[in-house]
């Protein structure tokens, strides 16, 4: 007996509201008794962490067995749907034994991927009548011991060997009535990327990071000569340039998978120095922080992507004749054709894993005259807390359904007198005197998915999983995680302090 799964029109990745269908192909070399054939659509968010060792930790190792082993683990069944393809529900369900003749048998199946994770709902963990206690299997009973959050299904994620992973797959089980014959199983994995939440309306508002700069005059009386055959360089003034640099993103700061950065860099002069200011270097780094949680243990893994790194530039920023505080915008062609790498997952938060992002723009400035730039370089780091969306837009009917839902009244807040601030330096969001954050965008409900068609539109590449059919952490031999040391490199999914 052999059993395999064949998907209809396999996708590079699936998303919410997608139908995933296929056939179960059962090959028999002789007549076999079969009780039932079950097909499951499953998703798991699994974390395994070592407990910290110390005097207090030693006293707590006399509790549960996993505490004695010094290991904390959680395995959330974020997606669990069961379809019985044989015998059909109309023929009387399960319980008996059916004889299948030798040959090849095919059974079609079809699932629709929901919006939200199901581990917080005990009823979604039922495995069918006659299994487990009160219809729950061991996995369903285990879910009742965890703390859960109800959120949109997270993306597929690997890259933290033995520590954390999110996987999705189709599994088939051929149940056999004999105690002396094992059930036959097979599984096939697939990548998942969620539909992005509703985006706020576009406005002209921007979030920014700002840094002042000032050069020191008198370190060299003459500009640096680039060749001994050139004429004597002009003498520099005793007033070196000073100013400020802004890096700006649309508000709220949202980036999109596989799309270029909507970044603007603006320079302003704050004095009337006769020297030019030059853009000498530009680096953009994306840093992802993955918070891994298992019971009472928490660990944060950091992954870095170098989006761009330009050196050896000599791009003038404005002119010495410009008015003070006149804005000069850096040419966006330096970065507007560079998309985010396809190994960058969207921001997400699920029961035991959270992914957040920070964008850092490093601007290197120099001064002097054209062709004779001083060796004095000032580097300004500009950082943003950003959110990354998948780029899979929800169907218009879904957005209309969310807009038509009745709004929940909000408790009135006490009005306070805003603090005065310098118009040239407006406060950031969340600071005293800054405008309040908008309400959180409405979430999707699985009840809406019943009548919704799949999302239609372009889908970006995504490589959040190195191998969807690789063994999971329980099958790789050993539950202890292998932490990556600081400074080492990692795979596509990320590793501690890895450069991707």
SETOR-777020 format. One record per residue (C-alpha): x, z, y negated. Coordinates in nm, 4 decimals. Last residue first. Example, Ala and Ser with C-alpha at 12.3 -4.5 7.8 and 13.67 -1.06 7.14 Angstrom:
// SETOR-777020
xx->1.3670	zz->0.7140	yy->0.1060
xx->1.2300	zz->0.7800	yy->0.4500
***
This chain:
// SETOR-777020
xx->2.1592	zz->0.4288	yy->-3.8370
xx->2.3839	zz->0.7136	yy->-3.9490
xx->2.3195	zz->1.0267	yy->-3.7442
xx->2.3186	zz->1.3768	yy->-3.8941
xx->2.1296	zz->1.5138	yy->-3.5951
xx->1.9931	zz->1.2261	yy->-3.3987
xx->1.7507	zz->0.9458	yy->-3.4604
xx->1.4947	zz->0.7300	yy->-3.2839
xx->1.7188	zz->0.4274	yy->-3.2922
xx->2.0100	zz->0.5991	yy->-3.1261
xx->2.2566	zz->0.8579	yy->-3.2412
xx->2.5881	zz->0.9102	yy->-3.4159
xx->2.7745	zz->1.2369	yy->-3.4325
xx->2.8323	zz->1.4323	yy->-3.7515
xx->2.6637	zz->1.7536	yy->-3.6474
xx->2.6430	zz->1.7874	yy->-3.2721
xx->2.3528	zz->1.6363	yy->-3.0831
xx->2.1436	zz->1.8861	yy->-2.8927
xx->2.1041	zz->1.8334	yy->-2.5185
xx->1.7668	zz->1.9869	yy->-2.4367
xx->1.7247	zz->2.1949	yy->-2.1205
xx->1.4502	zz->2.0578	yy->-1.8978
xx->1.6717	zz->1.9240	yy->-1.6235
xx->1.6719	zz->1.5946	yy->-1.4384
xx->1.5438	zz->1.2937	yy->-1.6239
xx->1.1922	zz->1.3138	yy->-1.4784
xx->1.0662	zz->1.5994	yy->-1.6957
xx->1.2012	zz->1.4323	yy->-2.0089
xx->1.0118	zz->1.1096	yy->-1.9497
xx->1.1524	zz->0.8300	yy->-1.7413
xx->1.1998	zz->0.5024	yy->-1.9314
xx->0.8987	zz->0.2680	yy->-1.9416
xx->0.8606	zz->0.2585	yy->-2.3204
xx->1.2336	zz->0.1980	yy->-2.3663
xx->1.4077	zz->0.2555	yy->-2.7015
xx->1.0951	zz->0.3840	yy->-2.8721
xx->1.0430	zz->0.3722	yy->-3.2497
xx->1.1155	zz->-0.0006	yy->-3.2604
xx->0.8459	zz->-0.1316	yy->-3.4935
xx->0.7976	zz->-0.4813	yy->-3.6287
xx->0.5312	zz->-0.5182	yy->-3.8898
xx->0.1706	zz->-0.6085	yy->-3.8259
xx->-0.0097	zz->-0.8576	yy->-4.0466
xx->-0.3883	zz->-0.8321	yy->-4.0739
xx->-0.7011	zz->-0.7388	yy->-3.8821
xx->-0.7668	zz->-0.3822	yy->-3.7712
xx->-0.9862	zz->-0.3635	yy->-3.4632
xx->-1.3674	zz->-0.3730	yy->-3.5056
xx->-1.5539	zz->-0.0573	yy->-3.5977
xx->-1.8796	zz->0.0451	yy->-3.4304
xx->-1.7501	zz->0.3340	yy->-3.2227
xx->-1.4583	zz->0.4161	yy->-3.4498
xx->-1.6593	zz->0.6073	yy->-3.7087
xx->-1.7249	zz->0.8957	yy->-3.4687
xx->-1.3478	zz->0.9270	yy->-3.4300
xx->-1.3239	zz->1.0543	yy->-3.7851
xx->-1.0698	zz->0.9248	yy->-4.0331
xx->-0.9333	zz->1.1474	yy->-4.3051
xx->-1.0153	zz->1.1489	yy->-4.6731
xx->-0.7184	zz->1.1369	yy->-4.9107
xx->-0.5935	zz->1.4752	yy->-5.0315
xx->-0.7235	zz->1.5626	yy->-5.3752
xx->-0.5030	zz->1.4525	yy->-5.6620
xx->-0.2104	zz->1.6718	yy->-5.7601
xx->-0.2396	zz->1.8682	yy->-6.0783
xx->-0.0783	zz->1.7478	yy->-6.3979
xx->0.2507	zz->1.9148	yy->-6.4957
xx->0.2636	zz->2.2210	yy->-6.7202
xx->0.4403	zz->2.4345	yy->-6.4649
xx->0.6028	zz->2.2091	yy->-6.1999
xx->0.3984	zz->2.0661	yy->-5.9116
xx->0.4366	zz->1.7051	yy->-6.0210
xx->0.7470	zz->1.6681	yy->-6.2350
xx->0.7538	zz->1.7832	yy->-6.5960
xx->0.7876	zz->1.5283	yy->-6.8792
xx->1.1421	zz->1.4906	yy->-7.0163
xx->1.1295	zz->1.2631	yy->-7.3223
xx->0.7968	zz->1.4149	yy->-7.4231
xx->0.9661	zz->1.7587	yy->-7.4391
xx->0.7299	zz->2.0174	yy->-7.2953
xx->0.4515	zz->2.2473	yy->-7.4040
xx->0.2846	zz->2.4606	yy->-7.1384
xx->-0.0692	zz->2.3861	yy->-7.0318
xx->-0.3333	zz->2.6511	yy->-7.1159
xx->-0.5063	zz->2.7562	yy->-6.7981
xx->-0.8463	zz->2.6533	yy->-6.6655
xx->-0.9691	zz->2.8625	yy->-6.3737
xx->-1.0670	zz->2.6475	yy->-6.0805
xx->-1.4136	zz->2.5424	yy->-5.9718
xx->-1.4774	zz->2.5499	yy->-5.5963
xx->-1.5024	zz->2.1949	yy->-5.4664
xx->-1.8268	zz->2.0460	yy->-5.3385
xx->-1.7843	zz->1.8411	yy->-5.0191
xx->-1.8453	zz->1.4719	yy->-5.0724
xx->-2.1117	zz->1.2834	yy->-4.8829
xx->-1.9706	zz->0.9920	yy->-4.6806
xx->-2.0205	zz->0.6484	yy->-4.8354
xx->-1.6544	zz->0.6075	yy->-4.9317
xx->-1.5426	zz->0.6784	yy->-4.5750
xx->-1.7805	zz->0.4170	yy->-4.4332
xx->-1.6675	zz->0.1619	yy->-4.6911
xx->-1.3040	zz->0.2246	yy->-4.5973
xx->-1.3899	zz->0.1680	yy->-4.2319
xx->-1.5788	zz->-0.1533	yy->-4.3048
xx->-1.2755	zz->-0.2823	yy->-4.4975
xx->-1.0585	zz->-0.2438	yy->-4.1874
xx->-0.7641	zz->-0.0032	yy->-4.2202
xx->-0.4318	zz->-0.1486	yy->-4.3373
xx->-0.1404	zz->-0.1468	yy->-4.0965
xx->0.1564	zz->-0.0957	yy->-4.3338
xx->0.2788	zz->0.2060	yy->-4.1360
xx->0.2967	zz->0.4398	yy->-4.4340
xx->0.6064	zz->0.6333	yy->-4.5444
xx->0.5821	zz->0.9372	yy->-4.7706
xx->0.8499	zz->1.0134	yy->-5.0252
xx->1.0305	zz->1.3187	yy->-5.1633
xx->1.2612	zz->1.1617	yy->-5.4165
xx->1.6293	zz->1.2047	yy->-5.5028
xx->1.8623	zz->1.0671	yy->-5.7733
xx->2.2365	zz->1.1210	yy->-5.7238
xx->2.4476	zz->1.0193	yy->-6.0275
xx->2.8067	zz->0.8997	yy->-5.9817
xx->3.0338	zz->0.8869	yy->-6.2901
xx->3.3445	zz->0.6651	yy->-6.2717
xx->3.6560	zz->0.6878	yy->-6.4957
xx->3.8840	zz->0.3986	yy->-6.4047
xx->3.8065	zz->0.2383	yy->-6.7429
xx->3.6716	zz->-0.1155	yy->-6.7439
xx->3.8725	zz->-0.3974	yy->-6.9047
xx->3.7026	zz->-0.7306	yy->-6.8223
xx->3.4081	zz->-0.6568	yy->-7.0486
xx->3.4828	zz->-0.3431	yy->-7.2541
xx->3.4892	zz->0.0143	yy->-7.1334
xx->3.2519	zz->0.2265	yy->-6.9289
xx->3.1730	zz->0.3105	yy->-6.5658
xx->2.8590	zz->0.4089	yy->-6.3748
xx->2.7830	zz->0.4747	yy->-6.0054
xx->2.4154	zz->0.5176	yy->-5.9144
xx->2.3204	zz->0.7023	yy->-5.5957
xx->1.9553	zz->0.6633	yy->-5.4940
xx->1.8308	zz->0.9190	yy->-5.2407
xx->1.4975	zz->0.8887	yy->-5.0594
xx->1.3604	zz->1.1880	yy->-4.8699
xx->1.1361	zz->1.1659	yy->-4.5655
xx->0.9159	zz->1.3894	yy->-4.3509
xx->0.8378	zz->1.3842	yy->-3.9762
xx->0.6452	zz->1.6667	yy->-3.8087
xx->0.6300	zz->1.7553	yy->-3.4385
xx->0.4525	zz->2.0239	yy->-3.2329
xx->0.0835	zz->1.9830	yy->-3.3163
xx->0.1056	zz->1.6589	yy->-3.5120
xx->0.2252	zz->1.5617	yy->-3.8566
xx->0.3283	zz->1.2096	yy->-3.9479
xx->0.5413	zz->1.0019	yy->-4.1825
xx->0.5711	zz->0.6481	yy->-4.0537
xx->0.8571	zz->0.5648	yy->-3.8169
xx->1.1801	zz->0.4028	yy->-3.9381
xx->1.3460	zz->0.2059	yy->-3.6555
xx->1.2172	zz->-0.1217	yy->-3.8027
xx->1.4628	zz->-0.0823	yy->-4.0904
xx->1.3066	zz->-0.0672	yy->-4.4397
xx->1.3095	zz->-0.4072	yy->-4.6043
xx->1.5922	zz->-0.5511	yy->-4.8203
xx->1.4725	zz->-0.8407	yy->-5.0375
xx->1.3882	zz->-0.6264	yy->-5.3434
xx->1.7291	zz->-0.4560	yy->-5.3412
xx->1.9741	zz->-0.6234	yy->-5.5824
xx->1.7000	zz->-0.8597	yy->-5.6985
xx->1.5570	zz->-0.5615	yy->-5.8892
xx->1.7805	zz->-0.6336	yy->-6.1919
xx->1.8470	zz->-0.3005	yy->-6.3622
xx->1.6045	zz->-0.2194	yy->-6.6431
xx->1.7453	zz->-0.1386	yy->-6.9886
xx->1.5487	zz->0.1080	yy->-7.2003
xx->1.6271	zz->0.1613	yy->-7.5687
xx->1.6953	zz->0.5285	yy->-7.6265
xx->1.9376	zz->0.4573	yy->-7.9154
xx->1.9035	zz->0.1028	yy->-8.0422
xx->2.1133	zz->-0.1593	yy->-7.8695
xx->2.4363	zz->-0.2772	yy->-8.0358
xx->2.6528	zz->-0.1209	yy->-7.7634
xx->2.4761	zz->-0.3555	yy->-7.5190
xx->2.2486	zz->-0.3071	yy->-7.2180
xx->2.3686	zz->-0.2013	yy->-6.8761
xx->2.6554	zz->-0.4398	yy->-6.8017
xx->2.6996	zz->-0.5234	yy->-6.4291
xx->3.0526	zz->-0.4644	yy->-6.2993
xx->3.0020	zz->-0.4220	yy->-5.9252
xx->3.2759	zz->-0.3390	yy->-5.6760
xx->3.0402	zz->-0.1453	yy->-5.4536
xx->2.6960	zz->-0.2096	yy->-5.3073
xx->2.5483	zz->0.0025	yy->-5.0293
xx->2.1942	zz->-0.0616	yy->-4.9052
xx->1.9332	zz->0.0973	yy->-4.6798
xx->2.1773	zz->0.3394	yy->-4.5173
xx->1.9508	zz->0.5260	yy->-4.2744
xx->1.9867	zz->0.8964	yy->-4.2043
xx->1.8347	zz->1.1202	yy->-3.9359
xx->1.8017	zz->1.4982	yy->-3.9607
xx->1.6757	zz->1.7265	yy->-3.6819
xx->1.4955	zz->2.0503	yy->-3.7659
xx->1.4504	zz->2.3238	yy->-3.5042
xx->1.1642	zz->2.5685	yy->-3.4530
xx->1.1123	zz->2.8211	yy->-3.1719
xx->0.7966	zz->3.0354	yy->-3.1399
xx->0.6084	zz->2.7988	yy->-2.9050
xx->0.7983	zz->2.4710	yy->-2.9210
xx->0.8372	zz->2.3124	yy->-3.2637
xx->1.0538	zz->2.0188	yy->-3.3698
xx->1.0671	zz->1.9424	yy->-3.7428
xx->1.1955	zz->1.5895	yy->-3.7922
xx->1.3671	zz->1.5325	yy->-4.1259
xx->1.4234	zz->1.1701	yy->-4.2238
xx->1.6823	zz->1.0702	yy->-4.4847
xx->1.6743	zz->0.7309	yy->-4.6534
xx->1.9892	zz->0.6289	yy->-4.8403
xx->2.0243	zz->0.3873	yy->-5.1328
xx->2.3711	zz->0.3132	yy->-5.2696
xx->2.4616	zz->0.1429	yy->-5.5964
xx->2.8070	zz->0.0900	yy->-5.7437
xx->2.9753	zz->-0.0059	yy->-6.0729
xx->2.6812	zz->-0.0398	yy->-6.3125
xx->2.8564	zz->-0.0814	yy->-6.6466
xx->2.8308	zz->0.0928	yy->-6.9837
xx->2.9808	zz->-0.0877	yy->-7.2846
xx->3.1906	zz->0.0777	yy->-7.5540
xx->3.0965	zz->0.0987	yy->-7.9251
xx->2.9403	zz->0.4474	yy->-7.8815
xx->2.6112	zz->0.4853	yy->-8.0675
xx->2.4618	zz->0.7718	yy->-7.8686
xx->2.1823	zz->0.8380	yy->-7.6171
xx->2.1913	zz->0.5122	yy->-7.4218
xx->1.9096	zz->0.4527	yy->-7.1737
xx->1.9213	zz->0.3103	yy->-6.8184
xx->1.6249	zz->0.2252	yy->-6.5938
xx->1.6195	zz->0.1790	yy->-6.2166
xx->1.2929	zz->0.0551	yy->-6.0619
xx->1.2053	zz->0.0804	yy->-5.6932
xx->0.9165	zz->-0.0697	yy->-5.4956
xx->1.1455	zz->-0.0564	yy->-5.1893
xx->1.1307	zz->-0.3517	yy->-4.9537
xx->0.8824	zz->-0.3662	yy->-4.6633
xx->0.9389	zz->-0.3027	yy->-4.2919
xx->0.7424	zz->0.0244	yy->-4.2949
xx->0.5822	zz->0.0966	yy->-4.6311
xx->0.6980	zz->0.3422	yy->-4.8967
xx->0.4667	zz->0.5782	yy->-5.0844
xx->0.5667	zz->0.7854	yy->-5.3884
xx->0.2265	zz->0.8622	yy->-5.5405
xx->0.2869	zz->0.7295	yy->-5.7997
xx->0.4903	zz->0.4080	yy->-5.8060
xx->0.8652	zz->0.4691	yy->-5.7782
xx->1.1221	zz->0.5311	yy->-6.0509
xx->1.4962	zz->0.5910	yy->-6.0737
xx->1.5940	zz->0.6977	yy->-6.4249
xx->1.9446	zz->0.7038	yy->-6.5737
xx->2.0563	zz->0.8919	yy->-6.8838
xx->2.2897	zz->0.8464	yy->-7.1772
xx->2.6443	zz->0.9052	yy->-7.2972
xx->2.9069	zz->0.6617	yy->-7.4130
xx->3.2569	zz->0.7778	yy->-7.5195
xx->3.3238	zz->0.8463	yy->-7.8868
xx->3.7010	zz->0.8450	yy->-7.9636
xx->3.7071	zz->0.4662	yy->-7.9642
xx->3.8986	zz->0.2517	yy->-7.7179
xx->4.1992	zz->0.0414	yy->-7.8246
xx->4.1753	zz->-0.3253	yy->-7.7416
xx->4.3873	zz->-0.4521	yy->-7.4573
xx->4.7250	zz->-0.6216	yy->-7.5188
xx->4.7084	zz->-0.9798	yy->-7.4072
xx->4.6960	zz->-1.0674	yy->-7.0435
xx->4.9993	zz->-1.1586	yy->-6.8371
xx->5.0480	zz->-0.8090	yy->-6.6944
xx->4.7029	zz->-0.8234	yy->-6.5352
xx->4.3924	zz->-0.5969	yy->-6.5114
xx->4.4964	zz->-0.3785	yy->-6.8022
xx->4.3172	zz->-0.0413	yy->-6.8136
xx->4.1617	zz->0.0349	yy->-7.1490
xx->4.3816	zz->0.2126	yy->-7.3958
xx->4.4083	zz->0.5731	yy->-7.5074
xx->4.3327	zz->0.7082	yy->-7.1619
xx->4.1622	zz->1.0454	yy->-7.1030
xx->4.0688	zz->1.0447	yy->-7.4708
xx->3.6934	zz->1.0095	yy->-7.4326
xx->3.5000	zz->1.1776	yy->-7.1566
xx->3.1930	zz->0.9991	yy->-7.0223
xx->2.8446	zz->1.1472	yy->-7.0309
xx->2.5570	zz->1.1081	yy->-6.7884
xx->2.2025	zz->1.2405	yy->-6.7769
xx->1.9999	zz->1.2363	yy->-6.4545
xx->1.6374	zz->1.1444	yy->-6.3964
xx->1.4189	zz->1.1204	yy->-6.0843
xx->1.0858	zz->0.9501	yy->-6.1310
xx->0.7254	zz->0.9308	yy->-6.0227
xx->0.5247	zz->0.6482	yy->-6.1703
xx->0.1775	zz->0.5944	yy->-6.3106
xx->0.0607	zz->0.2387	yy->-6.3807
xx->-0.2235	zz->0.2762	yy->-6.1329
xx->-0.3132	zz->0.1465	yy->-5.7887
xx->-0.6086	zz->0.3153	yy->-5.6228
xx->-0.5135	zz->0.5768	yy->-5.3612
xx->-0.4270	zz->0.4450	yy->-5.0149
xx->-0.6590	zz->0.5201	yy->-4.7251
xx->-0.4552	zz->0.6479	yy->-4.4304
xx->-0.2263	zz->0.4086	yy->-4.2398
xx->-0.3337	zz->0.2794	yy->-3.9008
xx->-0.1108	zz->0.4294	yy->-3.6360
xx->0.1844	zz->0.2686	yy->-3.4524
xx->0.1843	zz->0.2837	yy->-3.0726
xx->0.4308	zz->0.1396	yy->-2.8238
xx->0.3304	zz->0.0849	yy->-2.4609
xx->0.4142	zz->0.2413	yy->-2.1264
xx->0.3149	zz->0.1314	yy->-1.7757
xx->0.2211	zz->0.3727	yy->-1.4985
xx->0.1840	zz->0.3727	yy->-1.1212
xx->0.0425	zz->0.6149	yy->-0.8714
xx->-0.0356	zz->0.6324	yy->-0.4990
xx->-0.1924	zz->0.9480	yy->-0.3599
xx->-0.0020	zz->1.0968	yy->-0.0726
xx->-0.1171	zz->1.0666	yy->0.2854
xx->-0.1244	zz->1.3658	yy->0.5171
xx->-0.4105	zz->1.5421	yy->0.3397
xx->-0.6259	zz->1.2337	yy->0.3962
xx->-0.8881	zz->1.1426	yy->0.1369
xx->-0.6671	zz->0.9035	yy->-0.0657
xx->-0.6777	zz->0.8862	yy->-0.4452
xx->-0.5267	zz->0.5759	yy->-0.6039
xx->-0.4001	zz->0.6895	yy->-0.9445
xx->-0.3416	zz->0.4522	yy->-1.2360
xx->-0.1583	zz->0.5348	yy->-1.5593
xx->-0.1587	zz->0.3549	yy->-1.8936
xx->0.1045	zz->0.4807	yy->-2.1380
xx->0.1841	zz->0.6441	yy->-2.4695
xx->0.4955	zz->0.8465	yy->-2.5498
xx->0.6035	zz->1.0952	yy->-2.8158
xx->0.9449	zz->1.2518	yy->-2.7605
xx->1.1396	zz->1.5693	yy->-2.8311
xx->1.4358	zz->1.7645	yy->-2.6953
xx->1.5785	zz->1.6117	yy->-2.3775
xx->1.7238	zz->1.3227	yy->-2.5694
xx->1.6095	zz->1.3112	yy->-2.9351
xx->1.5812	zz->0.9346	yy->-2.9884
xx->1.2170	zz->0.8864	yy->-2.9002
xx->0.8980	zz->0.8324	yy->-3.0994
xx->0.5696	zz->0.6498	yy->-3.0540
xx->0.3601	zz->0.6960	yy->-3.3657
xx->0.1330	zz->0.9981	yy->-3.4277
xx->-0.2444	zz->0.9946	yy->-3.3579
xx->-0.4289	zz->1.0869	yy->-3.6767
xx->-0.4679	zz->1.4603	yy->-3.7182
xx->-0.6452	zz->1.7564	yy->-3.5622
xx->-0.4009	zz->2.0441	yy->-3.5385
xx->-0.3355	zz->2.2449	yy->-3.2246
xx->-0.1945	zz->2.5809	yy->-3.1189
xx->-0.1219	zz->2.5902	yy->-2.7501
xx->-0.2677	zz->2.7984	yy->-2.4647
xx->-0.5843	zz->2.5856	yy->-2.4258
xx->-0.3652	zz->2.2802	yy->-2.3638
xx->-0.2388	zz->2.4388	yy->-2.0424
xx->-0.5905	zz->2.4474	yy->-1.8982
xx->-0.6210	zz->2.0732	yy->-1.9530
xx->-0.2831	zz->2.0054	yy->-1.7914
xx->-0.3808	zz->2.2123	yy->-1.4894
xx->-0.6974	zz->2.0101	yy->-1.4514
xx->-1.0266	zz->2.1025	yy->-1.6093
xx->-1.3669	zz->2.0316	yy->-1.4522
xx->-1.4685	zz->2.3967	yy->-1.4320
xx->-1.1337	zz->2.4806	yy->-1.2669
xx->-0.9327	zz->2.1860	yy->-1.1378
xx->-1.0815	zz->1.8654	yy->-1.0083
xx->-1.4250	zz->1.8274	yy->-0.8501
xx->-1.5850	zz->1.6487	yy->-1.1369
xx->-1.3631	zz->1.4642	yy->-1.3835
xx->-1.0268	zz->1.5295	yy->-1.5452
xx->-1.1473	zz->1.7228	yy->-1.8457
xx->-0.8939	zz->1.7244	yy->-2.1280
xx->-1.1306	zz->1.5656	yy->-2.3817
xx->-1.3620	zz->1.8635	yy->-2.3378
xx->-1.0915	zz->2.1036	yy->-2.4561
xx->-1.0713	zz->1.9332	yy->-2.7985
xx->-0.7453	zz->2.0198	yy->-2.9813
xx->-0.5500	zz->1.7913	yy->-2.7469
xx->-0.7537	zz->1.4912	yy->-2.8584
xx->-0.5381	zz->1.3363	yy->-3.1297
xx->-0.7260	zz->1.1366	yy->-3.3881
xx->-0.8203	zz->0.7746	yy->-3.4449
xx->-0.9309	zz->0.6479	yy->-3.1050
xx->-0.7746	zz->0.3755	yy->-2.8848
xx->-1.0428	zz->0.1703	yy->-2.7100
xx->-1.0016	zz->0.1373	yy->-2.3355
xx->-1.0717	zz->-0.1431	yy->-2.0858
xx->-1.0311	zz->-0.1689	yy->-1.7095
xx->-1.0550	zz->-0.4485	yy->-1.4528
xx->-1.0212	zz->-0.3862	yy->-1.0778
xx->-0.8341	zz->-0.6257	yy->-0.8509
xx->-0.8002	zz->-0.6106	yy->-0.4716
xx->-0.5344	zz->-0.7879	yy->-0.2662
xx->-0.5424	zz->-0.7965	yy->0.1106
xx->-0.6253	zz->-0.5579	yy->0.3943
xx->-0.9810	zz->-0.4296	yy->0.3847
xx->-1.0806	zz->-0.1249	yy->0.1832
xx->-1.2511	zz->0.1643	yy->0.3599
xx->-1.4320	zz->0.4076	yy->0.1361
xx->-1.4134	zz->0.7847	yy->0.1522
xx->-1.6608	zz->1.0138	yy->-0.0175
xx->-1.6548	zz->1.2425	yy->-0.3221
xx->-1.6714	zz->1.0184	yy->-0.6221
xx->-1.9419	zz->0.8289	yy->-0.8078
xx->-2.2697	zz->0.7199	yy->-0.6475
xx->-2.2632	zz->0.3420	yy->-0.6614
xx->-2.3518	zz->0.3229	yy->-1.0310
xx->-2.0351	zz->0.5065	yy->-1.1309
xx->-1.8296	zz->0.2307	yy->-0.9755
xx->-1.6101	zz->0.3167	yy->-0.6780
xx->-1.3550	zz->0.2334	yy->-0.7983
xx->-1.2772	zz->0.1706	yy->-1.1658
xx->-1.3022	zz->0.5324	yy->-1.2802
xx->-1.1937	zz->0.5413	yy->-1.6449
xx->-1.0214	zz->0.8470	yy->-1.7903
xx->-0.9147	zz->0.9085	yy->-2.1510
xx->-0.6439	zz->1.1467	yy->-2.2695
xx->-0.4558	zz->1.1194	yy->-2.5967
xx->-0.2657	zz->1.4012	yy->-2.7698
xx->-0.1926	zz->1.5660	yy->-2.4361
xx->0.0449	zz->1.8197	yy->-2.5889
xx->0.3514	zz->1.9225	yy->-2.3892
xx->0.5185	zz->2.2354	yy->-2.5227
xx->0.8487	zz->2.3927	yy->-2.4260
xx->1.0581	zz->2.7031	yy->-2.4917
xx->1.3684	zz->2.7626	yy->-2.2788
xx->1.5762	zz->3.0841	yy->-2.2441
xx->1.5259	zz->3.0958	yy->-1.8683
xx->1.3821	zz->3.4458	yy->-1.8943
xx->1.1553	zz->3.3184	yy->-2.1705
xx->1.0394	zz->3.0349	yy->-1.9438
xx->0.9519	zz->3.2958	yy->-1.6820
xx->0.7363	zz->3.4941	yy->-1.9184
xx->0.8394	zz->3.8305	yy->-2.0497
xx->1.1724	zz->3.9982	yy->-1.9824
xx->1.3804	zz->3.7743	yy->-2.2098
xx->1.2588	zz->3.9447	yy->-2.5269
xx->1.5297	zz->4.2150	yy->-2.5364
xx->1.8038	zz->3.9524	yy->-2.5119
xx->1.6552	zz->3.7703	yy->-2.8128
xx->1.7000	zz->4.0796	yy->-3.0260
xx->2.0691	zz->4.1106	yy->-2.9389
xx->2.1307	zz->3.7361	yy->-2.9682
xx->2.0581	zz->3.4033	yy->-2.8025
xx->1.8395	zz->3.1488	yy->-2.9775
xx->1.5751	zz->2.9953	yy->-2.7498
xx->1.6534	zz->2.6446	yy->-2.6314
xx->1.3974	zz->2.3838	yy->-2.7280
xx->1.1756	zz->2.1400	yy->-2.5354
xx->0.9132	zz->1.9254	yy->-2.7093
xx->0.6559	zz->1.6814	yy->-2.5689
xx->0.3905	zz->1.4829	yy->-2.7523
xx->0.2007	zz->1.2992	yy->-2.4829
xx->-0.0388	zz->1.0042	yy->-2.4880
xx->-0.2600	zz->0.8969	yy->-2.2039
xx->-0.5037	zz->0.6193	yy->-2.1151
xx->-0.6021	zz->0.6899	yy->-1.7564
xx->-0.7190	zz->0.4658	yy->-1.4715
xx->-0.8753	zz->0.6265	yy->-1.1653
xx->-0.9181	zz->0.4694	yy->-0.8213
xx->-1.1355	zz->0.6678	yy->-0.5815
xx->-1.1616	zz->0.8031	yy->-0.2296
xx->-0.9599	zz->0.5350	yy->-0.0503
xx->-0.9337	zz->0.4692	yy->0.3244
xx->-0.6952	zz->0.1853	yy->0.4036
xx->-0.7157	zz->-0.1356	yy->0.6112
xx->-0.3759	zz->-0.2962	yy->0.6477
xx->-0.1092	zz->-0.4609	yy->0.4300
xx->-0.2934	zz->-0.3524	yy->0.1164
xx->-0.2214	zz->-0.4719	yy->-0.2393
xx->-0.4014	zz->-0.3039	yy->-0.5298
xx->-0.3908	zz->-0.4852	yy->-0.8653
xx->-0.5370	zz->-0.2793	yy->-1.1493
xx->-0.6326	zz->-0.5171	yy->-1.4268
xx->-0.5985	zz->-0.5179	yy->-1.8034
xx->-0.7363	zz->-0.3884	yy->-2.1273
xx->-0.6162	zz->-0.2204	yy->-2.4448
xx->-0.8702	zz->-0.2447	yy->-2.7232
xx->-0.7342	zz->-0.1619	yy->-3.0664
xx->-0.9254	zz->0.0829	yy->-3.2879
xx->-0.6040	zz->0.2746	yy->-3.3685
xx->-0.2804	zz->0.0820	yy->-3.3152
xx->-0.0980	zz->-0.1079	yy->-3.0441
xx->0.2588	zz->-0.2339	yy->-3.0269
xx->0.4353	zz->-0.5562	yy->-2.9319
xx->0.0979	zz->-0.6472	yy->-2.7824
xx->0.0236	zz->-0.7350	yy->-2.4191
xx->-0.2395	zz->-1.0123	yy->-2.3777
xx->-0.4212	zz->-0.8583	yy->-2.0797
xx->-0.2176	zz->-0.5841	yy->-1.9164
xx->-0.1196	zz->-0.5864	yy->-1.5472
xx->-0.0962	zz->-0.2525	yy->-1.3713
xx->0.0473	zz->-0.2047	yy->-1.0233
xx->-0.0523	zz->-0.0649	yy->-0.6859
xx->0.1211	zz->-0.0859	yy->-0.3491
xx->0.0000	zz->0.0000	yy->0.0000
***
